[in-house]
């Protein structure tokens, strides 16, 4: 069957935004308000639109937080009208058995879904439980307004020294497609492979393997990029699986004339 199906008759007065949020739950989306209108962002794999690192995150503005255990449900209850039972309202519960087996108290969360099939309700409950369990970290930081080409709902990549997500900064003058000059020194350890990502001035992001030998470097050789990195282009370097961490932007707020505050999950 198709992954999503929405069956709904809106026959009562409700706040428009509440109805839209409920509709979005049917297909894993979020409504985003911007410039006097609404757009919809579906939670699905997409390429990051921007790279943020030590070179374009305002100093001392980066903060991260985690959900408390009480905020993570282990039972998701979905209410829906079941077409197999003459469209009577039904409730299906999806339970994280391992949590209850470990003696944790039951923590419920309820969801009302505009669908009429039990299989769709189960799929939505499974998704909601995984989101609650695994999307458990949020970050907030400030960036210069010239560095922001993202909007709420977009995927962004973050590299930062504090949580040790890669090693980042801005490229220096004299870089080429196969040699990137860094604004700080970095150590390449023996027996480990490294990659470098560069966000070019047109906001395209490319990633290449580093070919420099073991040691401390202020410039690194790499497989050829499609263009020469320009001075102040943002870069991120890390072990092959630790170059950066991806987040979904929740909000972008203007802070004064030259900075914005970004919150992401």
C-alpha positions as CSV (number, residue, x, y, z in Angstrom):
1,X,0.0,0.0,0.0
2,X,1.0,3.6,-0.3
3,X,3.0,4.9,2.6
4,X,0.6,7.7,3.5
5,X,-3.1,8.2,3.0
6,X,-5.3,11.0,4.4
7,X,-9.1,10.6,4.8
8,X,-10.8,13.5,6.5
9,X,-14.0,15.5,6.5
10,X,-13.6,18.8,8.3
11,X,-17.1,19.5,9.6
12,X,-16.5,21.6,12.7
13,X,-14.9,25.0,13.5
14,X,-11.3,24.8,14.7
15,X,-8.2,27.0,14.5
16,X,-6.8,26.7,11.0
17,X,-3.3,26.1,12.3
18,X,-4.5,23.2,14.6
19,X,-6.1,21.5,11.7
20,X,-3.1,21.9,9.5
21,X,-0.8,20.5,12.2
22,X,-3.1,17.5,12.5
23,X,-3.1,17.0,8.7
24,X,0.7,17.2,8.6
25,X,0.9,14.3,11.2
26,X,-0.6,12.1,8.4
27,X,2.5,12.5,6.2
28,X,5.4,13.3,8.6
29,X,5.5,17.0,7.9
30,X,5.7,20.3,9.7
31,X,4.1,23.6,8.8
32,X,6.5,26.5,8.5
33,X,5.3,30.1,8.8
34,X,7.4,32.6,6.9
35,X,6.8,35.9,5.1
36,X,3.0,35.8,5.9
37,X,2.5,32.4,4.5
38,X,2.8,28.6,5.2
39,X,5.0,26.1,3.6
40,X,5.3,22.4,4.5
41,X,8.5,20.4,5.1
42,X,8.3,16.6,5.0
43,X,10.7,14.7,7.2
44,X,12.6,12.7,4.6
45,X,16.3,12.3,3.7
46,X,17.6,15.4,1.9
47,X,21.0,16.9,1.2
48,X,22.2,19.6,3.7
49,X,21.7,23.1,2.4
50,X,24.4,24.7,4.5
51,X,27.6,24.0,6.5
52,X,28.2,25.7,9.8
53,X,31.5,25.5,11.7
54,X,33.9,27.4,13.9
55,X,34.4,29.8,11.0
56,X,30.8,31.1,10.8
57,X,29.2,30.3,14.2
58,X,29.4,33.4,16.5
59,X,31.9,32.7,19.3
60,X,30.4,31.4,22.6
61,X,26.9,31.3,21.1
62,X,26.7,27.5,20.6
63,X,24.5,25.6,23.0
64,X,23.0,22.1,23.0
65,X,20.4,20.4,25.2
66,X,18.8,17.0,25.5
67,X,15.4,15.6,26.3
68,X,14.8,14.4,29.8
69,X,13.6,10.8,30.3
70,X,10.1,12.1,31.2
71,X,9.9,13.7,27.8
72,X,10.5,10.4,25.9
73,X,7.3,8.3,25.7
74,X,7.4,4.5,25.5
75,X,3.8,4.2,24.5
76,X,2.2,6.0,21.5
77,X,-1.6,5.9,21.3
78,X,-3.1,6.8,17.9
79,X,-6.8,7.7,17.5
80,X,-8.4,7.3,14.1
81,X,-11.7,6.4,12.5
82,X,-11.6,2.7,11.3
83,X,-13.3,2.1,8.0
84,X,-13.4,-1.6,8.8
85,X,-15.7,-0.9,11.8
86,X,-18.1,1.5,10.1
87,X,-15.8,4.5,10.7
88,X,-16.0,4.2,14.5
89,X,-13.3,5.9,16.5
90,X,-10.6,3.5,17.5
91,X,-7.3,3.7,19.4
92,X,-4.1,1.7,18.6
93,X,-1.2,1.6,21.0
94,X,2.4,1.1,19.9
95,X,4.6,0.0,22.8
96,X,8.4,0.1,23.2
97,X,8.5,-3.3,25.0
98,X,12.2,-3.2,25.9
99,X,11.6,0.0,28.0
100,X,8.8,-1.6,30.0
101,X,10.7,-4.8,30.4
102,X,13.5,-2.8,32.1
103,X,11.0,-1.6,34.7
104,X,10.6,1.9,33.4
105,X,7.2,3.5,34.1
106,X,4.7,3.8,31.3
107,X,4.9,7.2,29.6
108,X,2.1,7.8,27.1
109,X,1.8,10.2,24.2
110,X,-1.4,10.6,22.1
111,X,-1.8,11.4,18.4
112,X,-4.9,11.9,16.4
113,X,-4.6,10.9,12.8
114,X,-6.7,11.8,9.8
115,X,-6.7,8.3,8.3
116,X,-9.1,5.4,8.3
117,X,-6.8,2.4,8.1
118,X,-5.2,0.6,11.0
119,X,-2.0,-0.1,9.1
120,X,-1.5,3.6,8.6
121,X,-2.1,4.3,12.3
122,X,0.5,1.7,13.3
123,X,3.0,3.1,10.8
124,X,2.5,6.6,12.2
125,X,2.8,5.4,15.8
126,X,6.1,3.6,15.0
127,X,7.4,6.7,13.4
128,X,6.3,8.9,16.3
129,X,8.0,6.6,18.8
130,X,11.3,6.6,16.9
131,X,11.3,10.4,16.6
132,X,10.6,10.7,20.4
133,X,13.4,8.2,21.2
134,X,16.1,9.2,18.7
135,X,15.6,12.9,17.9
136,X,16.7,13.8,21.4
137,X,19.2,16.6,21.0
138,X,18.7,20.2,20.1
139,X,21.2,23.0,19.4
140,X,21.0,26.8,19.1
141,X,23.6,29.2,17.9
142,X,24.1,32.5,16.2
143,X,25.5,33.2,12.8
144,X,26.2,36.2,10.7
145,X,23.3,37.0,8.4
146,X,25.6,36.7,5.4
147,X,26.2,33.1,6.4
148,X,22.5,32.1,6.4
149,X,21.0,30.5,3.3
150,X,18.7,28.1,5.2
151,X,15.1,28.2,6.4
152,X,13.0,26.3,8.9
153,X,12.7,22.7,7.9
154,X,16.0,22.5,6.0
155,X,18.8,20.1,6.9
156,X,22.1,21.7,7.9
157,X,25.5,20.3,8.8
158,X,27.3,21.5,11.9
159,X,30.9,21.1,12.9
160,X,32.0,22.3,16.3
161,X,34.9,21.8,18.7
162,X,32.9,21.6,21.9
163,X,31.0,18.3,21.1
164,X,33.9,17.3,18.8
165,X,32.0,17.1,15.6
166,X,34.9,17.5,13.2
167,X,37.3,20.4,13.0
168,X,36.3,23.5,11.1
169,X,37.1,27.1,10.1
170,X,37.6,29.1,6.9
171,X,39.8,28.5,4.0
172,X,42.8,30.9,3.5
173,X,44.1,32.6,0.4
174,X,46.1,30.4,-2.0
175,X,44.0,27.3,-1.7
176,X,43.5,25.2,-4.8
177,X,41.3,22.3,-5.9
178,X,43.7,19.8,-4.4
179,X,45.2,21.8,-1.5
180,X,43.2,23.6,1.1
181,X,45.0,26.2,3.3
182,X,43.6,26.2,6.8
183,X,43.2,29.0,9.4
184,X,44.5,26.7,12.2
185,X,46.6,23.6,12.5
186,X,45.2,20.1,12.6
187,X,46.6,16.7,13.4
188,X,46.2,13.7,11.2
189,X,46.6,10.6,13.2
190,X,48.2,7.3,12.0
191,X,45.8,4.6,10.8
192,X,42.8,6.9,10.4
193,X,41.2,8.2,7.2
194,X,39.9,11.8,7.0
195,X,37.6,13.8,4.8
196,X,37.1,17.5,4.2
197,X,33.9,19.3,3.3
198,X,33.9,22.8,1.8
199,X,30.9,25.1,1.4
200,X,31.7,27.3,-1.6
201,X,30.4,30.8,-2.1
202,X,27.4,29.7,-4.1
203,X,26.4,27.5,-1.1
204,X,27.2,24.2,-2.8
205,X,28.9,21.7,-0.5
206,X,31.5,19.1,-1.7
207,X,33.3,16.4,0.3
208,X,36.7,14.8,-0.6
209,X,39.1,12.3,1.0
210,X,42.3,13.9,2.5
211,X,45.6,12.5,1.1
212,X,48.0,14.3,3.4
213,X,50.3,12.1,5.5
214,X,50.3,11.6,9.3
215,X,51.3,14.8,11.2
216,X,50.3,18.4,12.0
217,X,49.2,20.5,9.1
218,X,48.1,24.0,8.3
219,X,47.2,22.9,4.8
220,X,45.9,19.6,3.6
221,X,46.1,17.8,0.3
222,X,42.9,16.1,-1.0
223,X,41.1,14.7,-3.9
224,X,40.3,17.4,-6.4
225,X,37.3,19.6,-5.8
226,X,35.3,20.9,-8.8
227,X,36.5,24.5,-8.0
228,X,39.3,26.1,-6.0
229,X,38.1,27.0,-2.5
230,X,38.2,30.8,-2.1
231,X,39.3,32.8,0.9
232,X,36.8,32.6,3.8
233,X,34.9,29.5,2.3
234,X,33.8,27.4,5.3
235,X,35.5,24.0,5.7
236,X,35.0,21.0,8.0
237,X,37.5,18.2,8.5
238,X,37.1,14.9,10.5
239,X,37.5,11.2,10.5
240,X,35.5,9.6,7.7
241,X,32.4,9.2,9.8
242,X,32.8,12.3,12.0
243,X,33.2,15.2,9.6
244,X,30.0,16.9,10.8
245,X,26.5,16.2,12.3
246,X,23.3,16.9,10.5
247,X,20.3,18.8,12.1
248,X,16.9,19.9,10.9
249,X,16.3,23.6,11.4
250,X,13.3,24.4,13.6
251,X,13.4,28.2,13.6
252,X,15.5,31.1,12.2
253,X,15.1,34.4,14.1
254,X,16.7,37.8,13.2
255,X,18.9,39.2,16.0
256,X,19.7,42.8,15.3
257,X,21.0,43.9,11.9
258,X,23.8,41.4,11.3
259,X,23.0,38.1,13.1
260,X,20.4,35.4,13.2
261,X,19.6,32.8,15.9
262,X,19.2,29.3,14.6
263,X,17.5,26.4,16.5
264,X,17.7,22.9,15.2
265,X,17.0,19.3,16.1
